[in-house]
Amino acid sequence: MQLIETNVHSGEGTTTVEFVGEGGEKVSVCMAANDVQEDAAITRAKEIMVQLTAFDTDPAQQGDIDDETINEEAAEDTGFTSEARS
């Protein structure tokens, strides 16, 4: 996913960070927090996604990728950069 935009939305007790990709893909992370600075929310959302990827041990969810490959990729690069925000 080529990231083109990052949006942060705060609501009733939650903050949602939405990562928007070039092809219209969207990945959202909803956190139980509000009144969080935008940069801090983006950083935390990235951490949550890396942890989710690195520590998912359910073989049914992995397809052809094994745990070792997932952990190596997560350790090397988070794969996310914030370039444009709205």
N, CA, C and O atoms as a GROMACS GRO file, in nm:
protein
  344
    1MET      N    1   0.085  -0.117   0.000
    1MET     CA    2   0.000   0.000   0.000
    1MET      C    3   0.089   0.123   0.000
    1MET      O    4   0.172   0.140   0.089
    2GLN      N    5   0.072   0.207  -0.099
    2GLN     CA    6   0.146   0.334  -0.106
    2GLN      C    7   0.063   0.438  -0.032
    2GLN      O    8  -0.044   0.477  -0.078
    3LEU      N    9   0.111   0.482   0.083
    3LEU     CA   10   0.038   0.577   0.167
    3LEU      C   11   0.038   0.715   0.105
    3LEU      O   12   0.144   0.768   0.070
    4ILE      N   13  -0.080   0.774   0.090
    4ILE     CA   14  -0.087   0.909   0.034
    4ILE      C   15  -0.148   1.010   0.130
    4ILE      O   16  -0.133   1.131   0.111
    5GLU      N   17  -0.215   0.961   0.234
    5GLU     CA   18  -0.282   1.053   0.326
    5GLU      C   19  -0.303   0.986   0.461
    5GLU      O   20  -0.326   0.866   0.468
    6THR      N   21  -0.296   1.064   0.568
    6THR     CA   22  -0.325   1.016   0.702
    6THR      C   23  -0.423   1.112   0.766
    6THR      O   24  -0.398   1.233   0.770
    7ASN      N   25  -0.534   1.060   0.817
    7ASN     CA   26  -0.637   1.143   0.880
    7ASN      C   27  -0.654   1.100   1.025
    7ASN      O   28  -0.648   0.981   1.056
    8VAL      N   29  -0.675   1.197   1.114
    8VAL     CA   30  -0.699   1.170   1.255
    8VAL      C   31  -0.834   1.230   1.291
    8VAL      O   32  -0.859   1.348   1.268
    9HIS      N   33  -0.921   1.146   1.350
    9HIS     CA   34  -1.054   1.190   1.391
    9HIS      C   35  -1.074   1.157   1.539
    9HIS      O   36  -1.042   1.046   1.582
   10SER      N   37  -1.125   1.251   1.615
   10SER     CA   38  -1.156   1.227   1.755
   10SER      C   39  -1.306   1.229   1.774
   10SER      O   40  -1.377   1.310   1.715
   11GLY      N   41  -1.353   1.137   1.857
   11GLY     CA   42  -1.495   1.129   1.885
   11GLY      C   43  -1.518   1.111   2.033
   11GLY      O   44  -1.432   1.146   2.115
   12GLU      N   45  -1.632   1.057   2.069
   12GLU     CA   46  -1.668   1.037   2.209
   12GLU      C   47  -1.580   0.931   2.273
   12GLU      O   48  -1.611   0.812   2.268
   13GLY      N   49  -1.470   0.972   2.332
   13GLY     CA   50  -1.380   0.881   2.402
   13GLY      C   51  -1.289   0.800   2.313
   13GLY      O   52  -1.219   0.710   2.362
   14THR      N   53  -1.287   0.828   2.182
   14THR     CA   54  -1.201   0.753   2.090
   14THR      C   55  -1.126   0.847   1.997
   14THR      O   56  -1.166   0.960   1.973
   15THR      N   57  -1.016   0.796   1.947
   15THR     CA   58  -0.941   0.862   1.841
   15THR      C   59  -0.919   0.758   1.733
   15THR      O   60  -0.875   0.646   1.761
   16THR      N   61  -0.948   0.794   1.609
   16THR     CA   62  -0.930   0.704   1.496
   16THR      C   63  -0.827   0.763   1.401
   16THR      O   64  -0.838   0.878   1.360
   17VAL      N   65  -0.729   0.682   1.366
   17VAL     CA   66  -0.629   0.721   1.267
   17VAL      C   67  -0.658   0.640   1.142
   17VAL      O   68  -0.665   0.517   1.147
   18GLU      N   69  -0.673   0.709   1.030
   18GLU     CA   70  -0.705   0.643   0.903
   18GLU      C   71  -0.589   0.666   0.806
   18GLU      O   72  -0.552   0.779   0.776
   19PHE      N   73  -0.532   0.555   0.758
   19PHE     CA   74  -0.425   0.559   0.659
   19PHE      C   75  -0.489   0.532   0.523
   19PHE      O   76  -0.554   0.428   0.506
   20VAL      N   77  -0.471   0.623   0.427
   20VAL     CA   78  -0.534   0.612   0.296
   20VAL      C   79  -0.426   0.582   0.192
   20VAL      O   80  -0.325   0.651   0.183
   21GLY      N   81  -0.450   0.477   0.113
   21GLY     CA   82  -0.355   0.435   0.011
   21GLY      C   83  -0.390   0.489  -0.126
   21GLY      O   84  -0.500   0.537  -0.150
   22GLU      N   85  -0.293   0.479  -0.215
   22GLU     CA   86  -0.303   0.530  -0.351
   22GLU      C   87  -0.420   0.470  -0.428
   22GLU      O   88  -0.485   0.541  -0.505
   23GLY      N   89  -0.449   0.344  -0.409
   23GLY     CA   90  -0.556   0.278  -0.481
   23GLY      C   91  -0.691   0.284  -0.412
   23GLY      O   92  -0.783   0.212  -0.449
   24GLY      N   93  -0.704   0.370  -0.311
   24GLY     CA   94  -0.829   0.381  -0.238
   24GLY      C   95  -0.837   0.291  -0.116
   24GLY      O   96  -0.939   0.288  -0.048
   25GLU      N   97  -0.730   0.215  -0.089
   25GLU     CA   98  -0.728   0.130   0.030
   25GLU      C   99  -0.729   0.219   0.153
   25GLU      O  100  -0.674   0.329   0.152
   26LYS      N  101  -0.792   0.169   0.260
   26LYS     CA  102  -0.794   0.242   0.387
   26LYS      C  103  -0.772   0.143   0.500
   26LYS      O  104  -0.829   0.033   0.501
   27VAL      N  105  -0.689   0.183   0.594
   27VAL     CA  106  -0.667   0.107   0.715
   27VAL      C  107  -0.692   0.203   0.830
   27VAL      O  108  -0.632   0.310   0.836
   28SER      N  109  -0.781   0.164   0.921
   28SER     CA  110  -0.815   0.250   1.034
   28SER      C  111  -0.781   0.182   1.165
   28SER      O  112  -0.798   0.061   1.180
   29VAL      N  113  -0.732   0.262   1.259
   29VAL     CA  114  -0.704   0.214   1.394
   29VAL      C  115  -0.783   0.302   1.488
   29VAL      O  116  -0.763   0.424   1.492
   30CYS      N  117  -0.873   0.242   1.564
   30CYS     CA  118  -0.955   0.315   1.659
   30CYS      C  119  -0.903   0.286   1.800
   30CYS      O  120  -0.892   0.170   1.841
   31MET      N  121  -0.870   0.392   1.871
   31MET     CA  122  -0.811   0.378   2.005
   31MET      C  123  -0.903   0.440   2.109
   31MET      O  124  -0.971   0.539   2.081
   32ALA      N  125  -0.904   0.382   2.228
   32ALA     CA  126  -0.983   0.435   2.339
   32ALA      C  127  -0.908   0.552   2.401
   32ALA      O  128  -0.844   0.537   2.505
   33ALA      N  129  -0.917   0.666   2.338
   33ALA     CA  130  -0.850   0.786   2.386
   33ALA      C  131  -0.911   0.905   2.313
   33ALA      O  132  -0.958   0.893   2.200
   34ASN      N  133  -0.911   1.019   2.378
   34ASN     CA  134  -0.951   1.141   2.309
   34ASN      C  135  -0.860   1.254   2.353
   34ASN      O  136  -0.783   1.239   2.448
   35ASP      N  137  -0.868   1.365   2.285
   35ASP     CA  138  -0.781   1.479   2.312
   35ASP      C  139  -0.633   1.442   2.307
   35ASP      O  140  -0.553   1.492   2.386
   36VAL      N  141  -0.598   1.355   2.213
   36VAL     CA  142  -0.459   1.315   2.192
   36VAL      C  143  -0.404   1.400   2.078
   36VAL      O  144  -0.472   1.422   1.978
   37GLN      N  145  -0.281   1.445   2.092
   37GLN     CA  146  -0.219   1.521   1.983
   37GLN      C  147  -0.210   1.433   1.859
   37GLN      O  148  -0.190   1.312   1.868
   38GLU      N  149  -0.226   1.496   1.743
   38GLU     CA  150  -0.231   1.423   1.616
   38GLU      C  151  -0.106   1.338   1.594
   38GLU      O  152  -0.118   1.220   1.557
   39ASP      N  153   0.012   1.393   1.614
   39ASP     CA  154   0.135   1.316   1.593
   39ASP      C  155   0.144   1.196   1.687
   39ASP      O  156   0.188   1.088   1.646
   40ALA      N  157   0.102   1.214   1.812
   40ALA     CA  158   0.106   1.105   1.909
   40ALA      C  159   0.007   0.995   1.870
   40ALA      O  160   0.036   0.877   1.886
   41ALA      N  161  -0.109   1.033   1.818
   41ALA     CA  162  -0.209   0.935   1.775
   41ALA      C  163  -0.158   0.854   1.656
   41ALA      O  164  -0.177   0.732   1.651
   42ILE      N  165  -0.094   0.920   1.561
   42ILE     CA  166  -0.040   0.851   1.444
   42ILE      C  167   0.069   0.754   1.486
   42ILE      O  168   0.072   0.640   1.439
   43THR      N  169   0.158   0.798   1.572
   43THR     CA  170   0.266   0.711   1.621
   43THR      C  171   0.209   0.588   1.692
   43THR      O  172   0.254   0.477   1.668
   44ARG      N  173   0.109   0.609   1.777
   44ARG     CA  174   0.050   0.496   1.850
   44ARG      C  175  -0.022   0.400   1.755
   44ARG      O  176  -0.013   0.279   1.772
   45ALA      N  177  -0.091   0.452   1.655
   45ALA     CA  178  -0.160   0.367   1.557
   45ALA      C  179  -0.061   0.280   1.482
   45ALA      O  180  -0.087   0.162   1.458
   46LYS      N  181   0.054   0.337   1.444
   46LYS     CA  182   0.158   0.260   1.376
   46LYS      C  183   0.210   0.149   1.466
   46LYS      O  184   0.232   0.036   1.422
   47GLU      N  185   0.231   0.182   1.594
   47GLU     CA  186   0.280   0.082   1.689
   47GLU      C  187   0.180  -0.033   1.702
   47GLU      O  188   0.220  -0.150   1.707
   48ILE      N  189   0.052   0.000   1.708
   48ILE     CA  190  -0.051  -0.103   1.721
   48ILE      C  191  -0.050  -0.196   1.600
   48ILE      O  192  -0.060  -0.318   1.615
   49MET      N  193  -0.037  -0.139   1.479
   49MET     CA  194  -0.035  -0.222   1.359
   49MET      C  195   0.088  -0.312   1.353
   49MET      O  196   0.078  -0.427   1.311
   50VAL      N  197   0.203  -0.260   1.393
   50VAL     CA  198   0.324  -0.342   1.394
   50VAL      C  199   0.310  -0.455   1.494
   50VAL      O  200   0.346  -0.569   1.465
   51GLN      N  201   0.257  -0.425   1.612
   51GLN     CA  202   0.238  -0.529   1.714
   51GLN      C  203   0.140  -0.634   1.665
   51GLN      O  204   0.161  -0.754   1.685
   52LEU      N  205   0.034  -0.592   1.601
   52LEU     CA  206  -0.066  -0.685   1.549
   52LEU      C  207  -0.003  -0.779   1.447
   52LEU      O  208  -0.028  -0.899   1.450
   53THR      N  209   0.076  -0.725   1.357
   53THR     CA  210   0.141  -0.805   1.254
   53THR      C  211   0.248  -0.896   1.313
   53THR      O  212   0.256  -1.014   1.278
   54ALA      N  213   0.330  -0.842   1.401
   54ALA     CA  214   0.443  -0.916   1.454
   54ALA      C  215   0.401  -1.029   1.547
   54ALA      O  216   0.471  -1.131   1.554
   55PHE      N  217   0.292  -1.015   1.617
   55PHE     CA  218   0.257  -1.112   1.720
   55PHE      C  219   0.135  -1.195   1.688
   55PHE      O  220   0.087  -1.269   1.775
   56ASP      N  221   0.082  -1.186   1.567
   56ASP     CA  222  -0.030  -1.269   1.527
   56ASP      C  223   0.019  -1.412   1.507
   56ASP      O  224   0.102  -1.438   1.421
   57THR      N  225  -0.033  -1.504   1.588
   57THR     CA  226   0.014  -1.643   1.580
   57THR      C  227  -0.093  -1.737   1.527
   57THR      O  228  -0.074  -1.858   1.533
   58ASP      N  229  -0.203  -1.685   1.475
   58ASP     CA  230  -0.309  -1.770   1.421
   58ASP      C  231  -0.273  -1.814   1.280
   58ASP      O  232  -0.278  -1.732   1.188
   59PRO      N  233  -0.236  -1.941   1.260
   59PRO     CA  234  -0.194  -1.988   1.128
   59PRO      C  235  -0.301  -1.972   1.021
   59PRO      O  236  -0.269  -1.956   0.904
   60ALA      N  237  -0.428  -1.975   1.059
   60ALA     CA  238  -0.536  -1.962   0.962
   60ALA      C  239  -0.540  -1.823   0.900
   60ALA      O  240  -0.591  -1.807   0.790
   61GLN      N  241  -0.486  -1.724   0.968
   61GLN     CA  242  -0.487  -1.586   0.920
   61GLN      C  243  -0.364  -1.551   0.837
   61GLN      O  244  -0.359  -1.442   0.780
   62GLN      N  245  -0.266  -1.640   0.828
   62GLN     CA  246  -0.139  -1.606   0.767
   62GLN      C  247  -0.124  -1.645   0.621
   62GLN      O  248  -0.035  -1.594   0.553
   63GLY      N  249  -0.206  -1.732   0.573
   63GLY     CA  250  -0.191  -1.776   0.434
   63GLY      C  251  -0.058  -1.845   0.415
   63GLY      O  252  -0.026  -1.940   0.488
   64ASP      N  253   0.022  -1.800   0.317
   64ASP     CA  254   0.150  -1.863   0.286
   64ASP      C  255   0.267  -1.798   0.359
   64ASP      O  256   0.382  -1.839   0.338
   65ILE      N  257   0.243  -1.700   0.444
   65ILE     CA  258   0.351  -1.631   0.513
   65ILE      C  259   0.366  -1.691   0.652
   65ILE      O  260   0.268  -1.705   0.726
   66ASP      N  261   0.489  -1.727   0.689
   66ASP     CA  262   0.510  -1.785   0.820
   66ASP      C  263   0.546  -1.678   0.924
   66ASP      O  264   0.576  -1.564   0.888
   67ASP      N  265   0.543  -1.716   1.053
   67ASP     CA  266   0.570  -1.623   1.162
   67ASP      C  267   0.705  -1.556   1.148
   67ASP      O  268   0.718  -1.436   1.173
   68GLU      N  269   0.806  -1.632   1.109
   68GLU     CA  270   0.942  -1.578   1.099
   68GLU      C  271   0.947  -1.466   0.996
   68GLU      O  272   1.009  -1.362   1.020
   69THR      N  273   0.883  -1.484   0.882
   69THR     CA  274   0.882  -1.381   0.778
   69THR      C  275   0.810  -1.257   0.827
   69THR      O  276   0.858  -1.146   0.805
   70ILE      N  277   0.696  -1.274   0.892
   70ILE     CA  278   0.620  -1.161   0.943
   70ILE      C  279   0.703  -1.084   1.045
   70ILE      O  280   0.710  -0.961   1.038
   71ASN      N  281   0.765  -1.154   1.139
   71ASN     CA  282   0.844  -1.087   1.242
   71ASN      C  283   0.963  -1.013   1.183
   71ASN      O  284   0.995  -0.903   1.228
   72GLU      N  285   1.031  -1.071   1.082
   72GLU     CA  286   1.144  -1.005   1.020
   72GLU      C  287   1.100  -0.878   0.949
   72GLU      O  288   1.165  -0.774   0.962
   73GLU      N  289   0.989  -0.885   0.875
   73GLU     CA  290   0.941  -0.767   0.803
   73GLU      C  291   0.898  -0.657   0.900
   73GLU      O  292   0.926  -0.540   0.874
   74ALA      N  293   0.832  -0.692   1.008
   74ALA     CA  294   0.788  -0.593   1.106
   74ALA      C  295   0.907  -0.526   1.173
   74ALA      O  296   0.903  -0.406   1.201
   75ALA      N  297   1.010  -0.602   1.200
   75ALA     CA  298   1.128  -0.547   1.265
   75ALA      C  299   1.206  -0.454   1.172
   75ALA      O  300   1.264  -0.356   1.218
   76GLU      N  301   1.207  -0.484   1.042
   76GLU     CA  302   1.284  -0.405   0.946
   76GLU      C  303   1.218  -0.272   0.913
   76GLU      O  304   1.287  -0.171   0.900
   77ASP      N  305   1.087  -0.272   0.897
   77ASP     CA  306   1.021  -0.153   0.846
   77ASP      C  307   0.874  -0.154   0.884
   77ASP      O  308   0.805  -0.254   0.863
   78THR      N  309   0.826  -0.046   0.940
   78THR     CA  310   0.684  -0.038   0.973
   78THR      C  311   0.601  -0.024   0.846
   78THR      O  312   0.483  -0.059   0.847
   79GLY      N  313   0.660   0.028   0.738
   79GLY     CA  314   0.589   0.040   0.613
   79GLY      C  315   0.499   0.161   0.602
   79GLY      O  316   0.426   0.176   0.504
   80PHE      N  317   0.504   0.249   0.702
   80PHE     CA  318   0.414   0.364   0.701
   80PHE      C  319   0.493   0.492   0.716
   80PHE      O  320   0.586   0.501   0.796
   81THR      N  321   0.456   0.592   0.638
   81THR     CA  322   0.508   0.726   0.654
   81THR      C  323   0.393   0.822   0.641
   81THR      O  324   0.301   0.799   0.563
   82SER      N  325   0.398   0.929   0.715
   82SER     CA  326   0.293   1.031   0.707
   82SER      C  327   0.342   1.144   0.620
   82SER      O  328   0.435   1.216   0.658
   83GLU      N  329   0.281   1.159   0.505
   83GLU     CA  330   0.322   1.265   0.415
   83GLU      C  331   0.217   1.375   0.407
   83GLU      O  332   0.250   1.493   0.422
   84ALA      N  333   0.093   1.338   0.384
   84ALA     CA  334  -0.011   1.438   0.371
   84ALA      C  335  -0.117   1.410   0.476
   84ALA      O  336  -0.153   1.295   0.500
   85ARG      N  337  -0.167   1.513   0.536
   85ARG     CA  338  -0.273   1.499   0.637
   85ARG      C  339  -0.381   1.600   0.605
   85ARG      O  340  -0.356   1.708   0.551
   86SER      N  341  -0.504   1.561   0.639
   86SER     CA  342  -0.613   1.658   0.624
   86SER      C  343  -0.701   1.657   0.745
   86SER      O  344  -0.799   1.731   0.750
   0.00000   0.00000   0.00000
